[in-house]
Amino acid sequence: MKDPSKSLGANLQTHKTQSTAEQTMERLIFSLSELENLGQTLISGHTNFNHSSKTYLRITLGTLQIRRGAILRYHPTQQNLDVVAVTPDEIFPPVPVEPDELTALLQHAFIENAAPPEPLKHFFDRSAKLAEVIDIRLWVPLKIQDEFLGMIGLGKFLARDALEAWEKELLTTLAHQISIAIAYSQMVEGIQSEKFRLFMLAESAPQICQLLQPEEAAEQVVHQAVSLLDANAGALMLTNTDRQELEMNYAFPETLLEQTTTSPGSGNGRFISYGENASIPEELTSIDMLKSVVTEGLPGHCLPESDTLFGGRNLMAVPIPGRDGDILGILVVGDKEERGGRIAAFTDEDVILLDSFAKQAGVAIENARLHQEALEARQLQAEMEEARKIQENLIPDRLPDIPGYEVAGHYEPRGAVGGDYYDCIALPTGRWGLAIADVSGKGMQAALLMATLRAGLISELSRVKNIATENVEQNASTQGPLYTEIADMAMTLNSLLYASGTEEKYATFFYSHLNPETDILTTLNAGHNPPLLVRKDGTYKWLGEEVGGIPLGMFPNDMVSNIAEYEAEHVELMSGDVVVYYTDGVTETVNIEDDYYDEERLVEASIACKDEDAEGIRASLHKAVMDFQGEADQFDDLTLLILRKK
């Protein structure tokens, strides 16, 4: 016969077990229901894990009947665990996690706080204060596959020393749900962050592309890049392809360059050479990294341990491409800052974002350059137009009447402003000065030097007095005062042009002093094309071919005597004689077959039209040159001056 008391005890125990199981089942159902509701809230985007972490902790502690605990979330960039939820509610500093400790944490499902594995002893030492306050007995790593997401710390278990097997299975399920919530929250936060950054990227493009001043565009490019990357510093360096240098264009903050130090020969922070001789070692310093970015056209990173460029910052740089594929420069950002002021490493997503922005920056920089060039071109065009008007006033539009002679001239600049000059000037003695010149080069500088030459010539001729030249002009073998006067004038003009020009600026010059009473033409050639004298009978000679000097302004006066002194000669003109003055734009005119017009054709054309008046000769010679040129482009300024003895 069974003992009634034992039967009653067994029944009570069975009832108690059933009651506990029912309570556990109720707790489990309630917990899963709350987890489902919380998960739906996370998915809807109305909250994030940090806001929901306290609810997750409350559900976990309530389900397992534990009074104290904590949830810690891992931040890979800072490599630490943030205490996001804790009971009792207190504030704890982040707990650092070493890379080798991450590997150990991923190997365990549960870790007893009192007996940590050997690789985690230092980690548990760093988390000792948290474990002591909460009285943590058990740690549960939060993970999905090989990604470490955080930890749950559980305090003293109610009415038991350890969790039962089924409770550990339940805890594993809860930890998995919390891990999913953290991973999902990270994904949502990342998407939201990228959406915001992409929105900022889309907003910044039209803003910077509308900036038409290069300095303003550079400043805004750097500020936008710093804002997009949450950086503390930024810089724009532009390439100088001729010197193969990177030149600092703009830096933020302005004190950035003051913090710059470089190794000898690397540059001074503002200029960095990246030419063929600029070696790039395997272990990049910040300067080497910048060289690599501009030469290879690929983004680069450099950690602050390398050296102290830009104040020893964590740098990232990307190339700025131009429309034609060239590298315009590089965009640099430094020290990415996260919440709480922590400096984080740049991610692959940061590289993609900055690289995309750099493409827009390239458009903005080129737009600003083109706009600036257009403004400068318009300004230059206006200045050239003014110079052209001034130059037109320097070239006589109508030549004077010389007793017994005919004169005609033609001036055709290659561009808006040329460097040729001719004139026919009445002298105080009743004589006439005929001049033709060709200034080296084209454009504004040539025009200014030509104006200087004309002013100097007018000034010199105004001082010519009533020199007794009759004996000189009657006797060709005598070199008297007029020869000396003209040679001295050439020296004065040479000194003036040498002082006014540069090494590459000079002028060929031919001057003729005509006495209409005696028909003596006294000439001086300063490196110019010898004028052609065609006699009435068809014979010809070149004036100043063997006597003369070097071009004006090429050397200082004290060197002229050692090279070729200025000397004059004279010739007597007869009725029907023609003198053809010209610049090399005539004889060096090129046709489509690359043949030159040359002196022989000039002689033939001049002899053919010698019996016409001066204007007719001018027109015939000009037509002959233009017919020869045909469809080819004009080679040079074209100038003719015709003197004919009636």
C-alpha positions in Angstrom: 0.0 0.0 0.0 1.4 3.4 -1.0 2.2 6.0 1.6 -0.5 8.7 1.3 2.0 11.5 2.3 4.4 10.5 -0.5 1.6 10.5 -3.0 0.5 13.9 -1.9 4.0 15.2 -2.2 4.4 13.9 -5.6 1.2 15.4 -6.7 2.2 18.8 -5.2 5.6 18.6 -7.0 3.9 17.7 -10.2 1.5 20.6 -9.8 4.4 22.9 -9.0 6.4 21.8 -12.0 3.3 22.3 -14.2 2.7 25.7 -12.7 6.4 26.7 -13.3 6.3 25.4 -16.9 3.1 27.3 -17.5 4.6 30.5 -16.1 7.7 30.1 -18.2 5.6 29.5 -21.3 3.6 32.6 -20.5 6.8 34.6 -20.1 8.1 33.2 -23.3 5.0 33.9 -25.3 4.8 37.5 -23.8 8.5 38.1 -24.6 8.3 36.8 -28.1 5.2 39.0 -28.6 7.1 42.0 -27.3 10.1 41.2 -29.5 7.8 40.9 -32.5 6.2 44.3 -31.8 9.6 45.9 -31.2 10.9 44.4 -34.4 8.0 45.8 -36.3 8.8 49.2 -34.8 12.4 49.0 -35.9 11.4 47.9 -39.4 9.0 50.8 -39.7 11.8 53.2 -39.1 10.1 54.9 -36.1 13.1 54.1 -33.9 16.6 52.8 -33.8 18.4 50.2 -31.7 19.9 52.7 -29.2 16.4 54.0 -28.4 14.9 50.5 -28.2 17.8 48.9 -26.3 16.3 49.4 -22.9 13.1 47.6 -24.0 15.2 44.7 -25.3 17.0 44.6 -22.0 13.8 44.7 -20.0 12.3 41.8 -22.1 15.4 39.7 -21.7 15.7 40.2 -17.9 11.9 39.7 -17.4 11.9 36.5 -19.5 14.8 35.0 -17.6 13.8 36.5 -14.2 17.0 38.5 -13.7 17.1 41.9 -12.0 20.3 43.4 -13.4 21.9 43.5 -16.7 23.4 45.5 -19.6 23.4 45.6 -23.4 26.6 46.8 -25.1 26.9 47.7 -28.8 30.1 47.4 -30.7 31.4 50.3 -32.9 34.0 49.0 -35.4 35.4 52.4 -36.2 36.2 53.2 -32.5 36.8 49.5 -31.7 34.9 49.8 -28.4 31.7 48.7 -26.8 29.2 51.4 -25.8 26.9 50.7 -22.9 23.5 51.5 -24.5 21.2 50.0 -21.9 21.8 49.1 -18.2 19.8 48.2 -15.1 20.2 50.0 -12.7 20.5 53.1 -14.9 24.0 54.5 -14.7 26.5 55.9 -17.1 29.6 53.9 -18.0 32.5 54.7 -20.3 33.0 52.7 -23.5 35.0 49.5 -23.1 37.9 49.2 -25.7 38.2 45.9 -27.6 41.4 44.7 -29.1 41.4 42.9 -32.6 42.6 39.6 -31.1 39.9 39.9 -28.4 37.2 40.1 -31.1 38.3 36.7 -32.4 38.0 35.2 -29.0 34.6 36.7 -28.3 33.2 35.3 -31.5 34.3 31.8 -30.4 32.0 31.6 -27.3 28.3 31.5 -26.9 28.4 32.1 -23.2 31.3 33.4 -21.0 31.3 33.1 -17.2 32.5 36.4 -15.7 34.3 34.6 -12.9 36.3 32.4 -15.2 37.1 34.2 -18.5 39.2 32.5 -21.2 42.8 33.4 -21.2 42.7 35.7 -24.4 39.9 37.8 -22.8 41.4 38.4 -19.3 42.5 42.0 -20.3 39.1 42.7 -21.7 37.4 41.6 -18.5 39.9 43.7 -16.5 38.8 46.8 -18.6 35.1 45.9 -18.0 35.5 45.2 -14.3 33.7 48.3 -13.0 30.7 47.6 -15.1 30.7 43.9 -14.0 31.0 44.9 -10.4 28.2 47.5 -10.3 25.8 45.2 -12.1 27.1 42.0 -10.5 27.5 40.4 -13.9 27.6 36.6 -13.8 27.3 35.7 -17.5 28.3 37.4 -20.8 26.6 36.6 -24.0 28.3 37.8 -27.2 26.0 39.2 -29.9 26.9 38.2 -33.4 25.7 37.2 -36.8 28.0 34.7 -38.4 31.5 36.2 -38.1 30.4 39.8 -37.4 30.6 40.9 -33.8 27.8 43.2 -32.8 27.9 43.6 -29.0 27.3 41.8 -25.7 24.7 41.1 -23.1 25.8 41.1 -19.5 23.4 39.3 -17.0 23.4 39.8 -13.3 22.5 37.4 -10.5 19.8 34.9 -11.3 16.7 34.8 -9.0 16.4 31.7 -6.8 19.1 29.8 -8.7 22.8 29.8 -9.2 22.8 29.1 -12.9 20.5 29.0 -15.9 19.0 25.7 -16.8 19.6 24.2 -20.3 16.2 25.3 -21.6 16.8 28.9 -20.3 20.1 29.0 -22.1 18.3 27.9 -25.3 15.8 30.7 -24.7 18.7 33.2 -24.0 20.3 32.1 -27.3 17.0 32.9 -29.1 16.7 36.3 -27.4 20.4 37.1 -28.2 19.9 36.2 -31.8 16.8 38.5 -32.0 18.8 41.4 -30.4 21.7 40.8 -32.8 19.3 41.0 -35.8 17.9 44.2 -34.3 21.4 45.7 -34.0 22.4 44.6 -37.6 19.2 46.0 -39.0 19.5 49.2 -37.2 23.1 49.6 -38.5 21.9 48.9 -42.0 19.1 51.5 -41.7 21.4 54.1 -40.1 24.0 53.5 -42.9 21.3 53.9 -45.5 20.0 57.0 -43.9 23.4 58.4 -43.6 24.3 57.6 -47.2 20.9 59.1 -48.4 21.7 62.3 -46.5 25.2 62.4 -47.9 24.0 61.7 -51.5 21.4 64.4 -51.0 24.1 66.8 -49.9 26.2 65.7 -52.9 23.3 66.4 -55.3 22.7 69.8 -53.7 26.3 70.8 -53.8 26.8 70.1 -57.5 24.8 73.0 -58.9 26.0 75.3 -56.2 29.7 75.0 -56.9 29.2 74.8 -60.7 27.5 78.2 -60.5 30.6 79.8 -59.0 32.5 81.6 -61.7 35.4 83.1 -59.8 38.3 80.6 -59.5 39.1 81.6 -55.9 35.5 81.4 -54.7 35.0 78.0 -56.5 38.2 76.6 -54.8 37.0 77.7 -51.4 33.5 76.3 -51.8 34.9 73.0 -53.2 37.0 72.5 -50.0 34.2 73.5 -47.6 31.7 71.2 -49.3 34.2 68.3 -49.3 34.9 68.8 -45.6 31.1 68.9 -44.8 30.3 65.8 -46.9 33.0 63.7 -45.2 32.5 65.1 -41.7 36.2 66.1 -41.8 38.0 68.6 -39.7 40.3 69.8 -42.5 40.6 69.9 -46.3 42.7 71.3 -49.1 42.6 71.8 -52.8 45.9 71.4 -54.7 46.1 72.1 -58.5 48.6 70.7 -60.9 51.1 72.7 -62.9 51.9 70.4 -65.8 54.7 72.5 -67.1 56.6 72.3 -63.8 55.0 69.0 -62.8 54.1 70.4 -59.4 51.1 70.3 -57.1 50.4 73.8 -55.8 48.2 74.5 -52.8 45.2 76.5 -54.0 43.1 76.6 -50.9 43.2 75.1 -47.4 40.8 74.8 -44.5 41.4 75.8 -41.8 43.8 78.6 -42.9 46.2 77.5 -40.2 46.6 74.1 -42.0 49.7 75.2 -43.9 51.3 76.6 -40.7 51.1 73.0 -39.3 52.9 71.6 -42.4 56.4 70.2 -42.2 58.0 68.2 -44.9 61.2 66.3 -45.5 64.1 68.0 -47.3 63.5 68.1 -51.1 59.9 67.1 -50.9 58.4 70.5 -51.1 57.3 73.2 -48.7 53.7 72.2 -48.3 52.5 74.7 -50.9 54.5 73.1 -53.8 55.0 69.4 -54.2 56.9 68.0 -57.1 55.5 64.9 -58.7 57.7 64.5 -61.8 59.5 61.5 -63.1 62.3 61.9 -60.5 59.8 62.0 -57.6 60.1 58.5 -56.2 57.1 56.8 -54.5 58.2 54.2 -51.9 56.1 51.3 -50.7 55.4 52.8 -47.3 53.7 56.0 -48.2 54.2 59.2 -46.3 51.5 61.8 -46.8 53.6 63.6 -49.5 54.2 60.3 -51.3 50.5 59.5 -51.1 49.7 62.9 -52.8 52.2 62.2 -55.5 50.7 58.8 -56.1 47.2 60.1 -56.4 48.1 62.7 -59.0 50.4 60.4 -61.0 48.3 57.2 -60.9 44.9 58.9 -60.8 43.6 56.8 -57.9 42.4 57.6 -54.4 44.8 57.3 -51.5 44.9 57.1 -47.7 47.6 58.0 -45.3 47.6 57.5 -41.5 49.0 60.2 -39.2 51.8 58.0 -38.0 53.5 58.4 -41.3 54.7 62.0 -40.8 53.3 65.5 -39.9 52.0 66.9 -43.2 48.9 69.0 -42.5 49.5 68.7 -38.8 49.7 64.9 -38.7 46.2 64.2 -39.8 44.5 61.1 -41.0 44.3 62.0 -44.7 42.4 60.8 -47.7 42.9 62.3 -51.2 41.3 61.7 -54.6 42.2 63.0 -58.1 40.2 65.8 -59.7 39.6 64.8 -63.4 39.2 67.4 -66.2 37.0 67.1 -69.3 39.9 65.8 -71.5 41.0 63.2 -69.0 43.8 65.2 -67.5 44.2 65.5 -63.7 43.4 69.1 -62.7 44.6 68.5 -59.1 43.7 66.6 -56.0 41.1 67.0 -53.2 42.3 66.2 -49.7 40.3 65.8 -46.5 41.6 65.0 -43.1 40.4 63.7 -39.7 36.9 62.3 -40.1 35.0 63.1 -36.9 32.2 61.0 -35.5 29.6 61.7 -32.8 31.3 62.5 -29.5 34.3 64.1 -31.3 36.1 60.8 -32.0 38.4 60.7 -35.1 37.5 57.7 -37.3 39.1 56.0 -40.3 37.8 56.8 -43.7 35.7 54.0 -45.2 35.4 52.7 -48.7 32.0 54.5 -48.9 33.8 57.7 -48.0 36.2 57.2 -50.9 33.4 56.6 -53.4 31.6 59.7 -52.1 34.6 62.0 -52.3 35.6 60.6 -55.7 32.1 61.4 -57.0 32.3 64.9 -55.5 35.8 65.4 -57.1 34.3 64.8 -60.5 31.8 67.6 -59.9 34.6 69.8 -58.5 36.5 69.3 -61.7 33.6 70.7 -63.7 33.3 73.6 -61.3 37.0 74.4 -61.5 37.1 74.2 -65.3 33.9 76.3 -65.6 35.5 79.0 -63.4 38.7 78.8 -65.4 36.9 79.1 -68.7 34.8 82.0 -67.4 38.0 83.7 -66.2 39.7 83.1 -69.5 36.6 84.5 -71.3 36.7 87.6 -69.2 40.4 88.0 -69.8 40.0 87.4 -73.5 37.2 90.0 -73.7 39.4 92.4 -71.7 42.4 91.6 -74.0 40.2 92.0 -77.0 39.1 95.4 -75.8 42.7 96.4 -75.1 43.8 95.1 -78.5 41.0 97.1 -80.2 42.2 100.2 -78.4 45.8 99.4 -79.4 44.7 98.9 -83.0 43.0 102.3 -83.1 46.1 103.9 -81.6 48.3 102.0 -84.1 46.1 103.1 -87.0 46.8 106.7 -86.0 50.5 106.0 -86.1 50.4 104.7 -89.6 49.7 107.6 -92.1 46.4 107.1 -93.9 47.5 109.7 -96.5 51.1 110.4 -97.5 52.3 113.9 -98.2 53.2 115.4 -101.6 56.9 115.6 -102.2 58.0 118.0 -105.0 59.1 115.9 -108.0 58.1 112.6 -106.4 55.2 110.2 -105.8 54.7 108.1 -102.7 52.3 105.4 -101.8 52.0 103.0 -98.9 50.2 99.8 -97.8 50.0 98.3 -94.3 48.1 95.0 -93.6 48.6 93.5 -90.2 48.3 89.8 -89.8 46.2 90.2 -86.6 44.3 93.0 -84.9 47.6 94.6 -83.9 50.9 94.3 -85.9 54.5 95.2 -85.5 55.2 96.9 -88.9 55.7 100.6 -89.4 56.3 103.0 -92.2 56.2 106.8 -92.5 57.1 109.8 -94.6 58.1 112.8 -92.5 58.7 116.4 -93.5 61.9 117.8 -92.0 62.6 121.4 -90.9 65.3 121.7 -93.6 62.9 121.0 -96.4 64.2 117.5 -96.7 62.1 114.3 -96.2 62.6 111.3 -94.0 61.2 107.9 -95.2 61.2 105.1 -92.7 60.1 101.5 -92.6 60.5 99.0 -89.7 59.5 95.6 -88.5 59.3 94.8 -84.8 59.9 91.2 -83.8 56.9 89.3 -82.6 53.2 90.2 -82.7 50.5 91.6 -80.5 50.6 94.2 -77.8 54.3 94.2 -77.0 55.3 94.6 -80.7 52.8 97.4 -81.1 54.2 99.2 -78.0 57.8 98.8 -79.2 56.7 100.1 -82.6 55.1 103.1 -81.0 58.3 103.7 -79.0 60.4 103.5 -82.2 58.1 106.0 -84.0 58.2 108.5 -81.0 62.0 108.2 -80.8 62.3 108.8 -84.6 60.1 111.8 -84.6 62.0 113.2 -81.6 65.4 112.7 -83.3 64.3 114.1 -86.7 62.8 117.2 -85.0 66.4 118.1 -83.9 67.8 118.0 -87.5 69.0 121.5 -88.3 70.1 123.2 -91.5 73.1 120.9 -92.0 75.5 122.0 -94.8 75.1 118.8 -96.9 75.6 120.2 -100.3 79.2 119.1 -100.7 78.3 115.6 -99.4 75.4 115.2 -101.7 77.5 116.4 -104.7 80.4 114.2 -104.0 79.6 110.6 -103.3 83.0 109.8 -101.9 82.8 112.2 -99.0 81.2 111.2 -95.8 80.2 114.4 -94.0 77.9 115.7 -91.3 74.7 114.0 -92.6 76.3 110.6 -92.5 77.3 111.2 -88.9 73.9 112.6 -88.0 72.1 109.6 -89.3 74.5 107.1 -87.6 74.1 109.0 -84.3 70.3 108.9 -84.7 70.5 105.1 -85.1 72.6 104.7 -81.9 70.1 106.8 -80.0 67.2 104.7 -81.3 69.1 101.5 -80.5 69.6 102.6 -76.9 65.9 103.6 -76.5 64.6 100.3 -77.8 67.1 98.2 -75.8 66.0 100.0 -72.6 62.3 99.6 -73.6 62.1 96.0 -74.8 63.2 92.6 -73.7 65.8 90.1 -74.9 63.6 88.8 -77.7 62.2 92.2 -78.7 64.0 94.3 -81.3 63.2 96.1 -84.6 64.7 96.0 -88.1 64.8 99.5 -89.4 65.5 101.3 -92.7 65.8 105.1 -92.9 66.1 107.3 -96.1 66.9 111.0 -96.0 65.7 112.6 -99.3 66.7 115.9 -100.7 64.2 116.8 -103.5 66.4 119.6 -104.7 69.4 117.4 -105.5 67.6 114.0 -105.7 70.2 112.5 -103.3 68.8 109.7 -101.1 71.0 109.0 -98.1 70.1 105.7 -96.4 70.9 103.7 -93.3 70.0 100.0 -92.9 69.6 98.6 -89.3 69.2 94.9 -90.1 66.1 95.4 -92.4 65.3 93.9 -95.8 67.2 96.0 -98.4 64.8 98.1 -100.4 64.7 97.5 -104.1 65.8 100.4 -106.5 64.5 99.8 -110.0 65.9 102.2 -112.6 63.9 103.5 -115.5 65.8 101.3 -117.9 64.8 98.1 -115.9 68.1 97.6 -114.1 68.0 97.3 -110.4 70.0 97.2 -107.1 69.5 96.6 -103.4 69.9 99.6 -101.1 71.8 99.0 -97.9 72.7 95.5 -98.7 76.4 95.8 -97.8 76.4 98.9 -95.6 74.4 99.2 -92.4 74.2 97.7 -88.9 72.4 95.4 -86.6 68.7 95.6 -85.7 67.7 98.3 -83.2 67.4 97.2 -79.5 69.1 93.8 -79.9 72.4 94.8 -78.1 73.4 97.8 -75.9 75.4 100.6 -77.6 78.7 99.6 -76.1 78.5 96.3 -78.0 77.4 97.7 -81.3 80.8 98.8 -82.4 82.2 95.3 -81.8 79.5 93.8 -84.0 78.5 96.1 -86.8 78.6 99.9 -86.6 75.8 101.9 -88.2 76.9 103.4 -91.5 75.1 105.4 -94.1 75.3 105.5 -97.9 73.7 107.6 -100.6 72.3 107.2 -104.1 71.2 109.7 -106.8 67.7 109.2 -108.2 66.8 109.8 -111.8 63.4 110.4 -113.4 61.4 107.2 -113.6 63.4 105.5 -110.8 61.3 103.6 -108.3 62.3 102.6 -104.7 60.3 99.7 -103.2 60.5 99.5 -99.4 59.0 96.4 -97.9 58.9 94.1 -94.8 59.6 90.4 -94.8 55.8 89.8 -94.8 56.1 90.4 -98.6 59.1 88.2 -99.5 58.2 85.5 -97.0 54.6 85.1 -98.0 53.9 81.3 -98.3 51.5 79.6 -100.7 49.7 76.3 -100.2 52.7 74.5 -101.5 54.9 76.0 -98.9 56.9 78.1 -101.5 58.1 81.6 -100.5 57.3 84.6 -102.6 61.0 85.6 -102.3 63.1 88.5 -103.7 63.3 87.2 -107.3 59.5 87.4 -107.7 59.5 90.8 -106.1 62.1 92.0 -108.7 60.1 90.6 -111.6 56.8 92.1 -110.4 58.5 95.5 -109.7 60.1 95.7 -113.1 56.8 94.7 -114.7 55.0 97.7 -113.2 57.8 100.3 -113.0 56.2 102.6 -115.5 53.0 103.0 -113.5 52.5 105.8 -110.9 53.4 105.1 -107.2 49.8 104.1 -106.3 49.6 101.8 -109.4 52.9 100.1 -108.4 51.7 99.6 -104.9 48.4 98.0 -106.1 50.2 95.8 -108.6 52.8 94.5 -106.1 50.1 93.8 -103.5 48.0 91.9 -106.1 51.0 89.9 -107.1 51.7 88.8 -103.5 48.0 88.0 -102.8 47.7 86.0 -106.0 50.8 84.0 -105.0 49.5 83.4 -101.5 46.1 82.1 -102.8 44.2 80.1 -100.2 47.1 79.9 -97.8 47.0 81.9 -94.5 48.7 85.2 -94.2 52.2 84.6 -92.9 53.1 88.0 -91.4 52.3 91.7 -91.4 52.6 93.0 -94.9 53.9 96.5 -95.5 54.9 98.3 -98.7 56.2 101.9 -99.2 56.8 103.1 -102.8 58.9 106.2 -103.7 58.9 107.1 -107.4 60.9 110.0 -109.1 58.6 111.7 -111.6 
